[in-house]
């Protein structure tokens, strides 16, 4: 049934989340994103507007320059072949 599918999807997201490091958080400038096989990185502001949309080829480390961002909370979306991981970060 659909409930089992959702449960399994949540397990996958949690396991993948542990594979990524996003630091420093909060950040003043450069945000480091580390993890296996990063293919696509997107950043959304609190209103859901796209701030960044970066296509990559299986990177294990990405440096994201947030100097032009206003202070606030942002959503980082990381896509790999295993799925999509989301994390909040704060720009000071």
Number of C-alpha atoms within 10 A of each C-alpha: 5 6 8 9 9 11 10 10 12 12 11 15 15 11 11 17 16 10 11 18 13 19 14 15 13 16 18 15 16 15 21 16 20 17 19 15 17 23 17 18 21 16 21 17 17 11 7 10 10 13 15 15 12 11 12 14 10 15 15 13 16 16 13 15 13 17 14 9 14 12 14 12 15 22 18 20 17 22 19 19 11 12 11 17 20 15 14 16 19 16 20 15
